[in-house]
Amino acid sequence: QSWSRGMSYCLHSESHLDTGPIYVRENGKLHVVNPGAGGVQNVPPKTRPFSLFSRSFSVELCMNREDDRARRQRTDHFIFTYTKEGNLRYSAKSLFSLVLGYISDNVDHIDSLIGFPEQIAEKLFSAAEARQKFTEPVTGLRALQKFTEAYGSLVLCSLCLRNRYLVISEKLEEIKSFRELTCLDLSCCKLGDEHELLEHLTKEALSSVKRLLLKDNSLSDAGLRRMTAPIRVLKKGLENLLVLDLSCNPKITDVGIGYLLSFKKLNCLDISGTGLKDVNAVMKRLQMQIGLVHSKVPLKEFDHSNCKTEGWAEQTVLQWEQAVMEAMKPQDNLRSRAAALRFYGKTHRIEEVVKCTLVEPETKASGNLQFYKEKVQNCHLPLKKEVAGSHELKNNKKRALAEQERERTSKQKHLCLTVEDWDLLNTY
């Protein structure tokens, strides 16, 4: 009776739950109890896995709540479109697009891109650029170096940083990572002779530069001596330079122009607004030694119309400029506050920084000192040629060749390297 009472209690209590078979041991034997039938059967027990939870029990596995929430909110693996009726439709992106997005999110972990197809690399660069991966301080530089090492001029072939001194100071290492540039515009940046970027111009990575614009950069003869030391002695550096703009640098004198004579491939030169003392002597020297003739008409190579940023990283440079402008916004508020303090006489008036546009009248006052090489027709504007003076030009060429031979013989007799040149060579 006690056994039947216990069984009835087990059968009728919580009968709505399916707890599985129940075994009862009596007189050394196991009896299985069928809850549906309510009876006892003397059958051997069947091997059944032990059930810890009931059948209606469910488990949800959550590794990380934050990542799971971000994963649910992200919908970049779908393409949403609207039908003509205004209904929202979505379709899954291709596997290539998903993989491209994943790699661009982790572009700084790429080991190397050398040998990787250029077409896919350009899409990968654009995807990383859209995510502003190259604007990050540490990982952006590392990712940009992977692309520049593998693709060189495809990443950037022309860089215009005119009046962008703040961008140069903030992104100097990124700018130095660009390789195989053909055009570099650093006008109106006030870099000076000791700037690190000017020293980088003499490196092998920028030996492909053909157009170099250094207008209004506070350069002197010492800066030109440092910049031309590798090509004067080692025949390396800016050996492929064709166009050079050194205008609006009043500290450059006749001595500094002598350093430029090592650029044998130079086709166009602008030295307007420099501190030349004997202009006629400089003009004759340039014409006789490197074949540059004074131009009476302004050359189109120095109007900055053709200089622009070109390459994959064009939008990246714009992102750098926008980041610098956003960093300057708090200073605008400080300016308004300073203006209010000046109104009440609590602070002294501070003069504004003189911009590059104010230097233009100095060049007009000193005259146009732009030179071109007659053999290269594409370097200058179409000028009128005088037919009557053809014989005089031939005689001048013969005299120039004779004087060049005399200078070569004189250089062989005397040492062309000074102590300052040797000191510069030891720094490279």
N, C-alpha and C positions, 0 to 999 in steps of 0.2 A: 504493500500500500504506500509506504514511504517512497518507493521508487516511482510508482505511478503518479504520486503527487508532484514529485520533482520533475518528472517528464511533462506533466500537464502544465506546470509553471513555465518550463522552458519553451513549450510549444505555443502557449497562448500569450505569453508576454512578448511584446514587440514582434508580433507575428507579421507586421507589415514589412519588416526588413528581411531580405533574403540573406541569411547568414551561412548558407551552405549546409552540407550534411553534418549531423551530430552523432558522435560515437559514444556509446555507454558500455563500460566494462562490467560484466556480471558473471560470477563463478569462473573467472579466468578467461572469458571469451568476450570479444567485441561485438556489439550489436549496433547497427546503423539505424537511425531514426529518420523516417521520411516526414518532413514537416507537412507536406500536402496531404498525405494519407493519414498521418497521425498514428501510425503503427510502428512496430519494431520488426526488423527483418534480420535474420541470422545469415548474412552474406559476408563474404570476406571483404575487408576494406579495400577500396580502390586507391591507387596512388594518384593523388591530385595535388597540384601545387597549392601551397598555403596562400590564402588570400588575406592580405593585411587590411585592405579597405573594401568597402562595399562597391557594387557595380556602378552605382550612381556617383561615386567619388571621382573628381577630376583634379588634375595638377597642371599649373601653368608655370613654365620655366622662364625666368627673367634674369638674364646675366647682369645687365646694367640698365637701370631705369632711365638714366639720362641719355645714353646712346640709343635706347629703344624709342624714346620720345623724339629724338632728332631724326631717327630713321623713319618714323611714321610721318613726320612733318615734311621730310624731303620728298619732292615729287619730280626731281630732275631726270629720273629714268623713264618718264612718260612725256609724250607730246600731246598737248591739249589743243584742240581745234574746235571751231564752231561751225555747225552746218548752216544751210540757208534758212532753215526754220528757227535757228537760234538755239539749238540744243548743243550741249557740251559733249564732245567726243574726245576720247583719248586713245592713244596707241603707244605701245612699248617701243623704246628706242632700240637701235641695233646693238649687237654685242660689241662692235667696234667703238661706238660712241660711249658705251658704259665703261669699257676698258680705258679709253682715252681720258675720260673724266677721272677715273681712279688714279691713273698714273700722273695726271696733272696735279691732283691733290697732294701727291707724294713725290713731286718732281725733284725735290732736294735730295732724295735718297738714291737717285740714279747714279750708278758708278761711272758710266761713260756712254757717249753717243757716237763715237767714232765708228764709221762704217754703217750707221743707221740710215735708211732711205730719207732723202731730203723732203719728199712730199709729205710723209707721215710726220717728220720732225717739225715741219712748219705748222701742221695742225696741232701738234702737241704744244708747241710754243704759244700758239694763239689761245689754246684752252687754258694754259697756265697764266697767260697774260690777262684773260678775262677774269680769272680768280684773283688777280693782283698778287700773284706769288712772288714776283720780282721786286715788289716794293717792301718786302719784309727785310729787316736789317741784316740778319745773318744767313738765313736759309735762302733768301733771294739772291744774294751774291754767289753762293755756292751753286745754285741752279743755273744762273746766268753764265757762269764760267764753263759749265758743261756744254752749253750750246755754242759759245764762242770758240772753244777749243776744237769743236768738231766741224763747224760750218763757216767760221770766219766772217767774210764780207757779206754772206747771206743774212746774218743776224743784223748787221748794220754796215753799210758801205759809206754813208755820209752822215755826219753829225754836226748840227748847228746849235751852238750854245752861246749865241750872241746875247750879251747882257744877262747872262744866267750864272752869275757868280755864286749865288746861294745853292743852285743845283750842283755846281761843281764841288763846293765845300761839303755838301751833304752826301753826295753819291760819287765821291772821288774814286773809290776802289772799283765801283761798278763801271765807271767810265774807263778806267785803266784796263779793264778786262776785255774791252773791244779790240779785235784784231783785224788787220787788213783793211783799215779805213783808207779811203781815197780822198776824202774831203773833210777838213776839220776847221770849223769856224769858232774861234775863241775871241771874237771882237768885243771890245768894251767890257772886259771882265776884270781889269786892273790886277792881273796876276803878279806882276813884278818879276825880277830876275831869279829869285830863289824858290819859286813855286814848284811843288812836286810834279805837277802835270807837265810843265815845260821840260823838266828833266826826263819825264817819261817819253817825250817826243823823240829822244835820241835812241830809244830802245829798238830792238829788231822787230818787235810786234807792230810798230808804226812806220816801218821802212817803206810801206806801200803808199804813204800819203803823197798826193800830187798837188793838192791845193791846201795851203795853210794860211789862214787869215788871223793875224795877230794885231789888229788895229786897236790902238788906245789900250795898251796893257802895261804901261809904265816900264817899258823895256829900255835898257841901256846897252852900251858896248860890252859890258861884262856878260849880260845875258846872251847876246849874240855869240860871244866867244865860247860860252859853255854849250850853246845849242849846236854850233858848227864844229866843235872839237872832234867828234868821231869821224865826220866825213873829211875833214882837213887832214887828219893823220892816218886813220884806219880805213878810209874809203867806205865807211858804213854809216848808217843812220838815215838821214833824209836825202838819200842819193837819187830818188826818183821825183824830187820836187820840181814842179813846173810853174806854179803860181804862188807868189809870196806877197803878203800885204803887211807892211810894217808902218803904215801911216799913223799919224797922231801919237808918235813916241818921241817927244822932243829931246830925250836924253841920248838918242842915237846920233853919233857924230860921223865924221869922215873915217875915223878908225874902225867903227863898227861896220861900215859899208865894205871895208876891205875883207872882212870875214865872209861876206856873201859871195865873193868871187869863186869860192870852192863849189858852188852849185852850178855845174857846167850845163845841166839840162834845163836851167831856168829859162822860161819863155816870157813871163810877165812879172813885173816888180813894181810895187807902189811904196815910195818912201816920202810921200807928201807929209808935211807937218813934222819933219824931223829936224834935228839941230845941226844941219850941214853948214859948214863955213864956206867952203869953196865949191859951189854947185857945179860950175863948169868943169872943174877938174874931175869931180865924181862922174859926171856924164861921159866925159871922154874915157875914163877908166872902165866904166861899165861897157861902153861900146867896143873898146879895143880888146878886152879880155874875155868877155862872155857874150859879145855880140848883141847887147841890148841897146835899142835906139829910143830916144825920148819921144813920147807921144804928145802931140798937140791937142788931141781929142781925148776925153775921158774914155777909158777902156771899159768894156762891158763885163770884164772878169772881176771887177772890183765894185760893182753896184749891188752885190749881195742878193740879186734876184734869183740866181740859179742855185744858191746854197740853201739846202734844206735837209732835214733828217729823213733818210730813206733806209728801209730794211724791215726785217721782222719786228725789231724792237722800237719801231716808231711810236706806237701807242705807249710803250713802257716809259719812254722819255717824257711823254705828256703826263703820264701818271706821276712821275717824279716831280714835275713842275706843279701839278695840282696839289700834291702833298706839301710842297714847300709853301704854296700860297695859303693853304689851310693852316699851316703852322704860323704864318704871319698874321692871321686874323686877330688873335688876342692883342698883338701889338697895335692894331688899329684902334682898339678900345683905349689902350694906354695913350695913344696920340691925342684922342679927344679929351682925355683927362688932363694931359699935359697942357693942351691948349687952354683949358679952363683955368689951370693954375697960372699960366702966363697972363691970362686976362686979369686975374686978381693980383698979379705982381709977385707971386710966391716963387717962381722959377725964372731962370734966364732963358732967353730965346736961343734956340739951337738952330743953326743953319742947316738946310737940307743938303743932301749929298748931290753933287753935280753929276748929271747924267751924261751919257755919251753924246747926245745930240748937241750939247754946247761946245763940243770940240770941233764941229764942222767949220765954223768961221775961221779957225786957226789954219786949217788946210787951205782955205781959199786965199787967205792973206799971204801965206808962204808960196803959193803957186802949186800947179799940178805937176808933180814929179812922178809920172807913171812911165814905165818903160816896157817895150815889147821887142820880140825878136822877129825880124823881117821874114825869115824863112817859114815861120808858122803863120799861115793866113787865118786860121780859126781863132787865134789868140786875141785879136783886137778887132776893132770896128773897121770897116772898109775905108781906107784913107786914099787920098789922091796921090798918085805917084808922078814924080817929075821925070820926064823922058830925057830932058837935056842934061841932067846931072848923072847919067848912068856911068860915064867914064870916070867921074870923080869918085863914085862909090866903089868902083873896081880898084882905083888907086888907094883908097882908104883901106880896103880889105887887105891889099898887099902890104901896106904899112903896118896894119894890125898884126898880120902873121909874122912879119919881121920882128916886131917888138915882142911878140910872144916868145919867139925863139931866143931872143936876148935875155928875157926874164928867166926862162928855163935854165939857160946856161949859168946865169948869175945865182939862181937858187941852188944849183948843183955845187957851186963853189962854196957857198955859205950854208950853214945849218939853218933849216926852216923851222925847227922846233925851239921854242923858248922854254924857260923854266916853268912858266905858268901853264903852257900846253902839257908838259909832262905831269904836272900836278893834276890837271884835269883828267888825263888818261888814267892815272892811278885810281881815280874815283869810279871808273866804269868797269 
